[in-house]
């Protein structure tokens, strides 16, 4: 019969005699004890040992029991550990303050052995509830990610080896927070890839903000990205929140980033470095937690050589590069894409779906598609109109 592992308790007290007595009591009652003689050591052991329960003395040098409790409860995984604070004070304010930091219980020194053991048993019942909540939360998170993945990848159509490589890279990179640079010709579907990265990331329930950097002139783009304060320029009648603030905790997709001016590139670099920026006309520093995904159809290294794009920004953005192949390099996907677009158009127009003859498919595959997937989509829309009541599309 396999032995049931002992319950692991983190016991922290800067008084050696008290800690020794506590360790003896817990060991004699079948608990495994991880001992710490100060707050910093207790916090490090909490992270490395992941105990079942923590008994923390309030008065410790460095980090006190309150601070260690808050650090544990702020941690995404350790927050499920019940914490009992041990204190020699009986002041209600101190007790309430401990609960505000996240403590699950407290016990006053000197305590009776029976009282401590009873509180430990109660804390382990709390631990069982926490574990059930932790398992449920994780299961729900995985389910949301699975559903999100099905939805997001459903918008990207392609079964070619080139697209399989893109899907594999999306799956590897999406769970992280690293910046991604999506490159490829115009019309290859860069925004769809950005949405897939967001939808399969831990930020999937947070905002996904899109801005095309070529859509505004320099001053207007700065205001769009970082916001402005009232009176910053003529027409600034009120404070305006920028898109970086709107994207806080989410994902910001900067399309056509190669069109951004050097002055704005400097501000973007600062956001990537430490999450800070200053709104137009303001002197106050704001901070955001945003994942940045950028895209371009231009040769950024050529722009660096020409002195119009910052090399340091390029390396900040290009932590991971996802290069989308042009449609002419994945011709096996053309019939699949054409059929997909015809079906979507038929649903939208509430008409029967049209089909392509083999000759029409060959004609589509023989064309170079300089406008890539976007051009193919537009061509299918044109064919739906030009064929009228005909259900079959011929060359």
C-alpha positions as CSV (number, residue, x, y, z in Angstrom):
1,X,0.0,0.0,0.0
2,X,1.4,3.4,-1.0
3,X,2.0,5.8,1.8
4,X,-0.1,9.0,1.9
5,X,2.2,12.0,1.7
6,X,2.4,14.1,4.8
7,X,0.7,17.5,4.8
8,X,3.5,20.1,4.3
9,X,3.4,23.2,6.5
10,X,5.5,26.3,6.1
11,X,6.3,27.5,9.6
12,X,8.0,31.0,9.9
13,X,9.2,32.6,13.1
14,X,12.3,34.6,13.8
15,X,12.5,33.3,17.4
16,X,14.5,30.1,17.2
17,X,13.1,28.6,20.4
18,X,9.5,29.2,19.4
19,X,10.1,27.8,15.9
20,X,11.8,24.7,17.4
21,X,8.9,24.0,19.7
22,X,6.4,24.6,16.9
23,X,8.3,22.3,14.6
24,X,8.4,19.5,17.2
25,X,4.7,19.8,17.8
26,X,3.8,19.6,14.1
27,X,6.2,16.7,13.4
28,X,4.9,14.7,16.3
29,X,1.4,15.1,14.8
30,X,2.4,13.8,11.4
31,X,3.0,17.0,9.5
32,X,6.0,17.7,7.3
33,X,7.6,21.1,8.3
34,X,9.4,23.6,6.1
35,X,11.0,26.1,8.5
36,X,11.8,29.8,7.9
37,X,13.5,32.2,10.3
38,X,12.5,35.4,8.5
39,X,9.9,36.8,6.1
40,X,12.1,36.8,3.0
41,X,13.1,33.2,3.5
42,X,9.4,32.3,4.1
43,X,8.4,33.9,0.8
44,X,11.2,32.1,-1.1
45,X,10.2,28.8,0.5
46,X,6.5,29.4,-0.4
47,X,7.5,29.7,-4.0
48,X,9.9,26.7,-4.1
49,X,8.1,24.3,-1.8
50,X,4.4,25.1,-2.5
51,X,3.3,24.1,1.0
52,X,-0.2,22.9,1.9
53,X,-0.5,25.5,4.6
54,X,1.4,28.5,6.0
55,X,1.9,29.4,9.7
56,X,3.4,32.9,9.7
57,X,4.6,34.9,12.7
58,X,3.5,38.5,12.2
59,X,6.6,40.2,13.7
60,X,9.6,39.2,11.5
61,X,12.6,41.2,10.2
62,X,12.6,42.3,6.6
63,X,9.2,41.1,5.3
64,X,6.7,40.8,8.1
65,X,3.9,38.2,8.3
66,X,1.5,40.6,6.7
67,X,3.7,41.3,3.7
68,X,4.4,37.6,3.1
69,X,0.7,36.9,3.4
70,X,-0.1,39.5,0.7
71,X,2.6,38.2,-1.5
72,X,1.2,34.7,-1.3
73,X,-2.4,35.8,-1.9
74,X,-1.4,38.0,-4.9
75,X,0.4,35.1,-6.5
76,X,-1.8,33.3,-9.2
77,X,-0.9,29.8,-7.9
78,X,0.1,30.3,-4.3
79,X,-3.1,32.2,-3.4
80,X,-4.8,28.8,-2.8
81,X,-2.6,28.2,0.3
82,X,-4.4,28.9,3.6
83,X,-2.4,31.3,5.7
84,X,-2.7,31.4,9.6
85,X,-1.1,34.4,11.2
86,X,0.5,34.0,14.6
87,X,0.6,37.1,16.7
88,X,1.3,38.1,20.3
89,X,-1.0,41.1,20.0
90,X,-4.7,41.0,20.6
91,X,-5.6,44.3,19.0
92,X,-8.6,44.1,16.7
93,X,-7.1,46.5,14.2
94,X,-4.1,44.2,13.8
95,X,-6.3,41.2,13.3
96,X,-8.5,43.0,10.8
97,X,-5.4,44.2,8.9
98,X,-4.2,40.6,8.7
99,X,-7.5,39.5,7.1
100,X,-7.3,42.5,4.7
101,X,-3.9,41.1,3.5
102,X,-5.6,37.8,2.8
103,X,-5.0,35.7,5.9
104,X,-7.5,32.9,6.4
105,X,-7.2,32.7,10.2
106,X,-5.1,33.9,13.1
107,X,-4.0,32.6,16.5
108,X,-2.7,34.5,19.5
109,X,0.5,33.6,21.4
110,X,0.8,31.8,23.7
111,X,-1.6,29.2,22.3
112,X,-2.6,25.8,23.6
113,X,-1.5,22.8,21.5
114,X,-5.1,21.6,21.1
115,X,-6.2,25.0,19.8
116,X,-3.4,25.1,17.2
117,X,-4.1,21.6,16.0
118,X,-7.8,22.3,15.7
119,X,-7.1,25.4,13.7
120,X,-4.8,23.5,11.4
121,X,-7.5,20.9,10.7
122,X,-10.0,23.7,9.9
123,X,-7.4,25.3,7.6
124,X,-6.9,22.0,5.8
125,X,-10.7,21.8,5.2
126,X,-10.3,25.3,3.6
127,X,-7.4,24.0,1.6
128,X,-9.6,21.2,0.2
129,X,-12.2,23.9,-0.9
130,X,-9.4,26.0,-2.4
131,X,-8.0,23.0,-4.4
132,X,-11.4,22.3,-5.8
133,X,-11.8,25.9,-6.8
134,X,-8.2,25.8,-8.3
135,X,-9.0,22.7,-10.3
136,X,-12.3,24.2,-11.5
137,X,-10.7,27.5,-12.5
138,X,-8.0,25.7,-14.4
139,X,-10.5,23.5,-16.2
140,X,-12.6,26.5,-17.1
141,X,-9.5,28.3,-18.4
142,X,-8.5,25.4,-20.6
143,X,-12.1,25.0,-21.9
144,X,-12.2,28.7,-22.8
145,X,-8.9,28.4,-24.5
146,X,-10.0,25.3,-26.5
147,X,-13.2,27.0,-27.5
148,X,-11.4,30.2,-28.4
149,X,-8.8,28.3,-30.4
150,X,-11.5,26.6,-32.5
151,X,-13.1,30.0,-33.1
152,X,-10.0,31.9,-34.0
153,X,-8.4,29.2,-36.2
154,X,-11.7,28.8,-37.9
155,X,-11.3,32.3,-39.5
156,X,-7.9,31.3,-41.0
157,X,-8.4,28.9,-43.9
158,X,-5.6,26.7,-45.3
159,X,-4.3,23.2,-45.1
160,X,-1.0,23.6,-47.0
161,X,2.3,22.8,-45.4
162,X,3.1,26.5,-45.4
163,X,0.0,27.3,-43.3
164,X,0.5,24.3,-41.0
165,X,3.8,25.8,-40.1
166,X,2.1,29.1,-39.4
167,X,-0.5,27.4,-37.1
168,X,2.3,25.6,-35.3
169,X,4.0,28.9,-34.6
170,X,0.8,30.5,-33.4
171,X,0.2,27.7,-30.9
172,X,3.7,28.0,-29.5
173,X,3.8,31.8,-29.2
174,X,0.2,32.7,-28.3
175,X,0.4,31.7,-24.5
176,X,3.4,34.0,-24.0
177,X,3.5,37.8,-23.7
178,X,6.4,38.4,-26.1
179,X,6.0,40.9,-29.0
180,X,5.3,39.3,-32.4
181,X,6.1,40.8,-35.8
182,X,3.9,39.5,-38.6
183,X,5.3,40.0,-42.0
184,X,4.0,39.3,-45.5
185,X,2.6,40.8,-48.6
186,X,-0.6,42.9,-48.5
187,X,-3.7,40.8,-48.4
188,X,-2.2,37.7,-46.8
189,X,-4.2,37.8,-43.6
190,X,-1.9,39.4,-41.0
191,X,-4.8,40.7,-38.9
192,X,-6.4,37.3,-38.7
193,X,-3.1,35.9,-37.4
194,X,-3.0,38.7,-34.8
195,X,-6.5,37.8,-33.7
196,X,-5.6,34.1,-33.4
197,X,-2.6,35.0,-31.2
198,X,-4.9,37.1,-28.9
199,X,-7.7,34.5,-28.9
200,X,-5.3,31.7,-27.8
201,X,-3.5,33.8,-25.1
202,X,-4.3,34.3,-21.4
203,X,-5.4,37.8,-22.5
204,X,-8.3,36.4,-24.6
205,X,-11.0,37.9,-22.5
206,X,-9.4,41.3,-22.5
207,X,-9.5,44.0,-25.3
208,X,-8.1,43.4,-28.7
209,X,-7.4,46.8,-30.2
210,X,-6.4,47.4,-33.8
211,X,-4.7,50.5,-35.3
212,X,-3.4,51.0,-38.8
213,X,-0.4,53.3,-38.6
214,X,-0.9,54.6,-42.1
215,X,-4.4,55.8,-41.5
216,X,-3.4,59.1,-39.8
217,X,-0.8,61.7,-40.1
218,X,1.9,61.9,-37.4
219,X,0.2,64.2,-34.9
220,X,-3.2,62.5,-35.1
221,X,-1.7,59.1,-34.8
222,X,0.2,60.1,-31.6
223,X,-3.1,61.3,-30.1
224,X,-4.9,58.1,-31.2
225,X,-2.2,55.9,-29.6
226,X,-1.4,57.8,-26.4
227,X,-4.3,60.1,-25.9
228,X,-4.2,63.9,-25.1
229,X,-5.2,66.3,-22.4
230,X,-7.5,69.2,-22.8
231,X,-5.9,72.2,-24.5
232,X,-3.0,70.1,-25.9
233,X,-3.7,71.5,-29.3
234,X,-6.4,73.5,-31.2
235,X,-9.6,71.5,-31.0
236,X,-8.6,69.4,-27.9
237,X,-11.7,70.4,-25.9
238,X,-11.5,67.5,-23.5
239,X,-9.1,64.8,-22.2
240,X,-9.0,61.8,-24.5
241,X,-7.9,58.3,-23.6
242,X,-5.5,56.7,-26.1
243,X,-5.7,53.3,-27.6
244,X,-2.9,52.0,-25.4
245,X,-5.0,52.7,-22.3
246,X,-8.0,51.1,-24.0
247,X,-5.9,48.0,-24.6
248,X,-4.6,47.7,-21.0
249,X,-4.3,44.0,-20.0
250,X,-5.1,43.1,-23.5
251,X,-3.5,43.0,-27.0
252,X,-2.7,45.9,-29.2
253,X,-2.3,45.1,-32.9
254,X,-0.3,47.8,-34.8
255,X,-0.8,47.2,-38.5
256,X,1.6,48.8,-41.1
257,X,4.1,49.7,-38.3
258,X,6.7,50.5,-41.0
259,X,4.7,53.7,-41.7
260,X,5.3,55.1,-38.2
261,X,7.5,58.2,-38.0
262,X,10.8,58.1,-36.1
263,X,9.4,60.3,-33.3
264,X,6.5,58.0,-32.7
265,X,8.8,55.0,-32.9
266,X,10.7,56.4,-29.9
267,X,7.5,56.5,-27.9
268,X,6.5,53.0,-29.0
269,X,9.9,51.7,-27.9
270,X,9.4,53.1,-24.4
271,X,6.0,51.4,-24.1
272,X,7.6,48.1,-25.1
273,X,10.5,48.6,-22.7
274,X,8.6,49.5,-19.5
275,X,4.9,50.0,-20.4
276,X,5.0,53.7,-19.8
277,X,4.1,56.7,-21.9
278,X,3.0,60.4,-21.7
279,X,-0.2,61.6,-23.3
280,X,0.0,64.6,-25.7
281,X,0.2,67.8,-23.8
282,X,0.7,66.1,-20.4
283,X,3.6,65.7,-18.1
284,X,2.2,62.7,-16.2
285,X,3.6,59.2,-16.9
286,X,1.0,56.5,-17.4
287,X,1.6,52.8,-17.3
288,X,-0.1,49.9,-19.1
289,X,0.2,46.2,-19.4
290,X,-0.2,45.5,-23.1
291,X,1.0,42.8,-25.4
292,X,2.0,44.4,-28.7
293,X,1.7,42.6,-32.0
294,X,2.9,44.5,-35.1
295,X,2.6,43.8,-38.8
296,X,4.1,45.2,-42.0
297,X,4.3,44.4,-45.7
298,X,7.5,46.5,-45.9
299,X,11.2,45.5,-45.6
300,X,12.0,46.9,-42.2
301,X,15.7,46.0,-42.5
302,X,15.8,48.0,-45.7
303,X,14.1,50.9,-43.8
304,X,16.7,50.6,-41.1
305,X,19.5,50.9,-43.7
306,X,17.7,54.0,-45.1
307,X,17.6,55.5,-41.6
308,X,13.8,55.7,-41.4
309,X,13.1,52.9,-39.0
310,X,14.8,52.4,-35.6
311,X,17.0,49.3,-35.3
312,X,16.4,49.0,-31.5
313,X,12.6,49.1,-32.1
314,X,12.9,46.5,-34.8
315,X,14.5,44.0,-32.4
316,X,12.0,44.8,-29.7
317,X,9.1,44.1,-32.1
318,X,10.7,41.1,-33.8
319,X,11.1,38.8,-30.8
320,X,9.1,36.3,-32.8
321,X,8.5,36.6,-36.5
322,X,5.6,35.0,-38.3
323,X,6.0,35.3,-42.0
324,X,2.8,34.7,-44.0
325,X,3.3,33.1,-47.4
326,X,1.8,34.8,-50.5
327,X,-1.1,32.9,-52.1
328,X,1.0,31.9,-55.1
329,X,3.2,29.9,-52.8
330,X,0.4,27.9,-51.3
331,X,-1.8,27.2,-54.4
332,X,-3.2,24.0,-52.8
333,X,-5.2,26.3,-50.5
334,X,-6.9,28.2,-53.4
335,X,-9.8,25.8,-54.0
336,X,-10.4,25.6,-50.3
337,X,-10.4,29.4,-49.9
338,X,-12.6,29.9,-53.0
339,X,-15.2,27.5,-51.7
340,X,-15.1,29.0,-48.2
341,X,-15.7,32.5,-49.6
342,X,-18.5,31.4,-51.9
343,X,-20.2,29.7,-48.9
344,X,-19.9,32.8,-46.7
345,X,-21.3,35.0,-49.4
346,X,-24.2,32.7,-50.0
347,X,-25.1,32.8,-46.3
348,X,-24.8,36.5,-46.2
349,X,-26.9,37.0,-49.4
350,X,-29.4,34.2,-48.4
351,X,-28.9,32.4,-51.7
352,X,-27.8,28.9,-52.7
353,X,-24.1,28.3,-52.6
354,X,-22.5,28.3,-56.1
355,X,-20.0,25.6,-57.1
356,X,-16.8,25.7,-59.2
357,X,-16.2,23.4,-62.1
358,X,-12.8,21.6,-62.2
359,X,-11.8,23.9,-65.1
360,X,-12.6,27.0,-63.1
361,X,-10.5,25.7,-60.2
362,X,-7.6,25.1,-62.5
363,X,-8.0,28.6,-63.9
364,X,-7.9,30.0,-60.3
365,X,-4.8,28.0,-59.5
366,X,-3.0,29.2,-62.6
367,X,-3.4,32.8,-61.7
368,X,-0.6,34.5,-59.6
369,X,-3.0,36.5,-57.3
370,X,-0.8,39.6,-56.6
371,X,-3.4,40.8,-54.2
372,X,-3.3,37.4,-52.3
373,X,-6.2,36.2,-50.2
374,X,-7.9,39.6,-50.3
375,X,-8.0,39.6,-54.1
376,X,-9.4,36.1,-54.2
377,X,-12.1,37.0,-51.7
378,X,-13.1,40.0,-53.9
379,X,-13.0,37.9,-57.0
380,X,-15.5,35.4,-55.5
381,X,-17.8,38.3,-54.6
382,X,-17.6,39.5,-58.2
383,X,-18.4,36.1,-59.5
384,X,-21.4,35.7,-57.3
385,X,-22.8,38.8,-59.0
386,X,-21.7,38.1,-62.5
387,X,-23.0,34.6,-62.6
388,X,-26.5,35.7,-61.7
389,X,-28.9,32.8,-61.3
390,X,-26.2,30.3,-62.6
391,X,-25.3,27.8,-59.8
392,X,-22.1,26.7,-61.5
393,X,-19.1,28.9,-62.0
394,X,-17.1,28.2,-65.2
395,X,-13.8,29.6,-66.4
